[in-house]
Amino acid sequence: MQKLINHQLFSSFYRYFSTTQVQCSRSGSSSIWLNRQSRDPYTRDARSNQFRARSAYKLIELNRIHRLFKPGMAIVDLGFAPGSWSQVAIREVGPSGKVIGVDLISTIPPPGVIGIQGDLLDPIVQQNIHNHLVNSGDTSTVLQDHKVADVILSDMMMNTSGIKLRDHQFSIDLCDAALLFCAETLKSNGSFVCKYYSGDQDSALEKRIKTLFQTVKRVKPGACRKESREAYFVGLKRKSNVSRQDMGF
Protein backbone atom coordinates (compact mmCIF):
# COMPACT_ATOMS: atom_id res chain seq x y z
CA MET A 1 0.00 0.00 0.00
CA GLN A 2 1.32 3.43 -0.86
CA LYS A 3 2.03 5.72 2.05
CA LEU A 4 0.06 8.89 2.66
CA ILE A 5 1.86 12.13 3.42
CA ASN A 6 3.86 11.86 6.61
CA HIS A 7 2.23 14.24 9.09
CA GLN A 8 5.46 14.59 11.07
CA LEU A 9 7.42 15.55 7.96
CA PHE A 10 5.49 18.81 7.86
CA SER A 11 5.18 19.49 11.58
CA SER A 12 6.86 22.86 11.06
CA PHE A 13 4.49 23.93 8.28
CA TYR A 14 2.06 26.73 8.86
CA ARG A 15 -1.28 25.00 9.38
CA TYR A 16 -3.85 27.70 8.80
CA PHE A 17 -4.29 27.24 5.10
CA SER A 18 -7.73 28.73 4.57
CA THR A 19 -8.05 31.18 1.69
CA THR A 20 -10.21 33.34 3.94
CA GLN A 21 -8.26 36.37 5.09
CA VAL A 22 -8.65 38.42 8.26
CA GLN A 23 -10.81 41.44 7.45
CA CYS A 24 -9.59 44.94 8.05
CA SER A 25 -10.59 46.60 11.28
CA ARG A 26 -13.41 49.11 11.15
CA SER A 27 -11.14 52.08 10.60
CA GLY A 28 -9.86 54.23 7.77
CA SER A 29 -8.19 51.21 6.17
CA SER A 30 -11.54 49.39 6.23
CA SER A 31 -13.19 52.28 4.38
CA ILE A 32 -10.46 52.20 1.75
CA TRP A 33 -10.94 48.44 1.32
CA LEU A 34 -14.71 48.79 0.99
CA ASN A 35 -14.34 51.58 -1.54
CA ARG A 36 -11.93 49.51 -3.61
CA GLN A 37 -14.28 46.54 -3.52
CA SER A 38 -17.22 48.64 -4.69
CA ARG A 39 -15.25 49.81 -7.73
CA ASP A 40 -13.70 46.44 -8.59
CA PRO A 41 -15.24 44.88 -11.75
CA TYR A 42 -14.42 41.31 -10.66
CA THR A 43 -16.22 41.84 -7.36
CA ARG A 44 -19.27 43.22 -9.18
CA ASP A 45 -19.24 40.33 -11.66
CA ALA A 46 -18.89 37.80 -8.86
CA ARG A 47 -22.03 39.17 -7.22
CA SER A 48 -23.91 39.22 -10.52
CA ASN A 49 -22.97 35.63 -11.32
CA GLN A 50 -23.47 34.40 -7.73
CA PHE A 51 -19.86 33.44 -7.15
CA ARG A 52 -18.85 33.53 -3.51
CA ALA A 53 -15.69 35.56 -4.22
CA ARG A 54 -13.91 37.41 -7.03
CA SER A 55 -11.20 34.71 -6.95
CA ALA A 56 -13.51 32.59 -9.15
CA TYR A 57 -12.28 34.61 -12.12
CA LYS A 58 -8.67 33.62 -11.46
CA LEU A 59 -9.56 29.95 -11.92
CA ILE A 60 -11.82 30.70 -14.89
CA GLU A 61 -8.86 32.33 -16.64
CA LEU A 62 -6.47 29.53 -15.71
CA ASN A 63 -8.91 26.98 -17.07
CA ARG A 64 -9.46 28.95 -20.27
CA ILE A 65 -5.71 29.05 -20.92
CA HIS A 66 -4.74 25.55 -19.82
CA ARG A 67 -7.97 23.52 -20.23
CA LEU A 68 -7.75 22.00 -16.79
CA PHE A 69 -11.26 20.55 -16.54
CA LYS A 70 -13.38 18.08 -18.46
CA PRO A 71 -16.78 16.61 -17.61
CA GLY A 72 -16.58 13.65 -15.26
CA MET A 73 -13.26 14.60 -13.64
CA ALA A 74 -12.45 14.24 -9.94
CA ILE A 75 -11.13 17.49 -8.43
CA VAL A 76 -9.64 18.26 -5.00
CA ASP A 77 -9.77 21.93 -3.95
CA LEU A 78 -7.39 22.63 -1.05
CA GLY A 79 -8.11 25.70 1.06
CA PHE A 80 -11.49 25.93 -0.62
CA ALA A 81 -13.21 28.50 1.66
CA PRO A 82 -15.28 30.48 0.81
CA GLY A 83 -15.96 28.13 -2.10
CA SER A 84 -15.64 30.14 -5.32
CA TRP A 85 -13.06 27.84 -6.91
CA SER A 86 -15.22 24.82 -6.09
CA GLN A 87 -18.17 26.60 -7.74
CA VAL A 88 -16.16 26.97 -10.94
CA ALA A 89 -14.87 23.40 -10.79
CA ILE A 90 -18.25 21.73 -10.22
CA ARG A 91 -19.72 23.74 -13.09
CA GLU A 92 -16.98 22.46 -15.40
CA VAL A 93 -16.96 18.78 -14.40
CA GLY A 94 -20.75 18.51 -14.28
CA PRO A 95 -22.96 15.97 -12.51
CA SER A 96 -20.78 13.06 -13.64
CA GLY A 97 -17.74 14.63 -11.96
CA LYS A 98 -16.78 15.19 -8.35
CA VAL A 99 -15.32 18.13 -6.42
CA ILE A 100 -14.00 17.78 -2.87
CA GLY A 101 -13.20 20.97 -0.94
CA VAL A 102 -10.88 20.85 2.07
CA ASP A 103 -10.36 23.63 4.59
CA LEU A 104 -9.50 24.12 8.24
CA ILE A 105 -12.47 26.36 8.83
CA SER A 106 -16.09 25.25 8.76
CA THR A 107 -17.56 26.21 5.38
CA ILE A 108 -20.86 25.23 3.79
CA PRO A 109 -19.80 23.79 0.42
CA PRO A 110 -21.44 24.95 -2.80
CA PRO A 111 -24.21 22.70 -4.16
CA GLY A 112 -22.78 19.48 -5.54
CA VAL A 113 -19.44 19.86 -3.72
CA ILE A 114 -18.26 17.59 -0.90
CA GLY A 115 -16.80 19.61 1.99
CA ILE A 116 -14.21 18.26 4.43
CA GLN A 117 -13.15 20.30 7.43
CA GLY A 118 -9.68 19.44 8.67
CA ASP A 119 -5.93 19.71 8.34
CA LEU A 120 -4.56 18.41 5.04
CA LEU A 121 -1.52 17.13 6.93
CA ASP A 122 -3.66 14.87 9.11
CA PRO A 123 -3.52 11.27 7.77
CA ILE A 124 -7.18 10.77 8.73
CA VAL A 125 -8.18 13.77 6.60
CA GLN A 126 -6.07 12.47 3.73
CA GLN A 127 -7.76 9.08 3.95
CA ASN A 128 -11.17 10.76 4.06
CA ILE A 129 -10.36 12.65 0.85
CA HIS A 130 -9.25 9.48 -0.91
CA ASN A 131 -12.30 7.54 0.19
CA HIS A 132 -14.65 10.24 -1.06
CA LEU A 133 -12.83 10.23 -4.39
CA VAL A 134 -13.78 6.59 -4.87
CA ASN A 135 -17.38 7.04 -3.72
CA SER A 136 -16.95 5.92 -0.11
CA GLY A 137 -17.23 8.19 2.89
CA ASP A 138 -16.10 5.38 5.18
CA THR A 139 -12.82 6.63 6.67
CA SER A 140 -12.11 3.22 8.19
CA THR A 141 -11.48 1.76 4.73
CA VAL A 142 -7.84 1.63 3.63
CA LEU A 143 -7.55 2.06 -0.13
CA GLN A 144 -4.87 0.37 -2.18
CA ASP A 145 -4.58 2.89 -5.02
CA HIS A 146 -4.44 6.52 -3.89
CA LYS A 147 -3.78 8.13 -7.29
CA VAL A 148 -7.40 8.88 -8.09
CA ALA A 149 -7.67 12.68 -8.63
CA ASP A 150 -7.59 14.32 -12.06
CA VAL A 151 -6.83 17.86 -10.87
CA ILE A 152 -5.58 19.22 -7.55
CA LEU A 153 -6.12 22.91 -6.85
CA SER A 154 -4.44 24.80 -4.04
CA ASP A 155 -5.51 28.33 -3.27
CA MET A 156 -4.22 27.80 0.26
CA MET A 157 -2.87 30.87 1.98
CA MET A 158 -2.25 31.95 5.55
CA ASN A 159 -3.41 35.29 6.90
CA THR A 160 -0.69 37.60 5.66
CA SER A 161 1.50 39.38 8.18
CA GLY A 162 2.83 42.18 5.99
CA ILE A 163 6.34 40.78 6.45
CA LYS A 164 7.30 39.85 2.88
CA LEU A 165 9.90 37.20 3.70
CA ARG A 166 7.66 35.46 6.23
CA ASP A 167 4.58 35.48 3.97
CA HIS A 168 6.63 34.21 1.03
CA GLN A 169 8.14 31.33 3.01
CA PHE A 170 4.79 30.22 4.40
CA SER A 171 3.29 30.26 0.90
CA ILE A 172 6.14 28.06 -0.36
CA ASP A 173 5.58 25.65 2.54
CA LEU A 174 1.90 25.38 1.66
CA CYS A 175 2.73 24.76 -2.01
CA ASP A 176 5.12 22.00 -0.95
CA ALA A 177 2.39 20.38 1.17
CA ALA A 178 0.03 20.48 -1.83
CA LEU A 179 2.76 19.16 -4.13
CA LEU A 180 3.41 16.19 -1.88
CA PHE A 181 -0.31 15.52 -1.80
CA CYS A 182 -0.19 15.51 -5.62
CA ALA A 183 2.59 12.94 -5.57
CA GLU A 184 0.35 10.62 -3.54
CA THR A 185 -3.05 11.41 -5.07
CA LEU A 186 -2.88 12.75 -8.63
CA LYS A 187 -3.30 10.47 -11.65
CA SER A 188 -0.74 10.29 -14.43
CA ASN A 189 -1.27 13.22 -16.86
CA GLY A 190 -3.22 15.06 -14.13
CA SER A 191 -2.94 18.80 -13.47
CA PHE A 192 -1.98 20.95 -10.49
CA VAL A 193 -2.50 24.61 -9.61
CA CYS A 194 -0.99 26.31 -6.55
CA LYS A 195 -0.88 29.89 -5.33
CA TYR A 196 2.36 31.40 -4.05
CA TYR A 197 3.73 34.76 -3.01
CA SER A 198 6.76 35.73 -5.07
CA GLY A 199 10.19 35.75 -3.45
CA ASP A 200 13.62 34.17 -3.54
CA GLN A 201 12.34 30.59 -3.16
CA ASP A 202 10.23 30.65 -6.35
CA SER A 203 12.81 28.97 -8.54
CA ALA A 204 13.48 26.15 -6.10
CA LEU A 205 9.74 25.45 -5.85
CA GLU A 206 9.40 25.56 -9.63
CA LYS A 207 12.19 22.99 -9.93
CA ARG A 208 10.39 20.63 -7.54
CA ILE A 209 7.14 21.01 -9.49
CA LYS A 210 8.97 20.33 -12.77
CA THR A 211 10.21 17.05 -11.31
CA LEU A 212 6.59 15.84 -11.12
CA PHE A 213 5.08 17.52 -14.21
CA GLN A 214 6.04 17.58 -17.88
CA THR A 215 5.05 21.25 -18.26
CA VAL A 216 5.07 24.01 -15.63
CA LYS A 217 3.85 27.57 -16.18
CA ARG A 218 3.86 30.69 -14.03
CA VAL A 219 0.68 32.71 -14.37
CA LYS A 220 -0.70 35.87 -12.80
CA PRO A 221 -4.39 35.98 -13.78
CA GLY A 222 -5.99 39.29 -14.57
CA ALA A 223 -8.16 39.04 -11.45
CA CYS A 224 -5.05 39.23 -9.25
CA ARG A 225 -4.61 42.75 -7.99
CA LYS A 226 -1.70 44.54 -9.67
CA GLU A 227 -0.05 45.40 -6.37
CA SER A 228 -0.31 41.83 -5.08
CA ARG A 229 2.71 39.52 -5.07
CA GLU A 230 0.50 36.47 -5.54
CA ALA A 231 0.79 34.31 -8.63
CA TYR A 232 0.19 30.70 -9.60
CA PHE A 233 2.19 27.72 -10.75
CA VAL A 234 0.33 25.44 -13.15
CA GLY A 235 1.67 21.89 -13.53
CA LEU A 236 0.40 19.92 -16.54
CA LYS A 237 0.72 16.21 -17.40
CA ARG A 238 1.86 14.61 -14.18
CA LYS A 239 4.72 12.17 -14.78
CA SER A 240 4.53 8.53 -13.74
CA ASN A 241 6.88 6.82 -11.30
CA VAL A 242 8.15 9.97 -9.57
CA SER A 243 8.71 9.63 -5.82
CA ARG A 244 8.84 12.25 -3.09
CA GLN A 245 12.56 11.53 -2.86
CA ASP A 246 12.94 12.51 -6.52
CA MET A 247 11.38 15.87 -5.63
CA GLY A 248 13.82 16.41 -2.78
CA PHE A 249 11.50 15.59 0.14
Steps between C-alpha positions, in 0.01 A plus 500: 500500500632843414571729791303817561680824576700473819337738748823535698696596189307826490469568872668837448263607222257780558166327552243770442456454130156649447468745212284716725695803615461705817284802419622850560400666823218751487727797445628715217667198340165318506335789315773492237452124457123535467537779247741293293265203509206710383697617196655163414346344184582143609320553830195638318503211252535247780186637664312505170594141420450377859861404558601509864816703429678685219771230508269288280623702203861401566411133454274575203796663325739220593256245364445697180875510435597150610177297459522348844149355525288253308160353585520204735832595662581464870632825651649577843487867605738570790428807711162523332328757728293698415432265209532701178758270341284198582205678335701537180629143515162333557353701213774372269502132600121473512279246677718209387804657668596556861646794693632465855580819693732488801552778752586549865203724559138389493353596162170402341606356163336616178223275364643178362834538682618273782646702789759365744606704800847414624875527467637370170804372689286274718514140366134450596400800287711370213331161522159668511581689179611183324195306610265770375682499167405136452140545615543388861472727800613219729828625649571159652563354154864487390529543124768331295529752216514863613566661160138575420473880446508664157576854619625636832446869570668689781393853577629447853635807672562608857384834635772731376719678752633780281851360546596407143760235582276326753192502274705373206651212698165389639350504150785280374444259790132473412583438133739224606227338712264510200773368270565203725128433508512499118778243505276268703160579347517634144458272198756482222447793257305684773528874566596715798448866588651670806511858622824651628637836604803597294843502662843342491372142538289506181758332281567218744126430525466511122779243470320264739175538305683432172624172646138379519349668191596506133401867462502776763378856445501812715182702466362816657131511402340831421283475812811519720544852626791679332665586830474143629802269501279195453529284191440139403700202385314272260634145462373303199532129414614340822786256440481136604735329744627815673556466875513762773872428523538598134344836589744554785268418792 
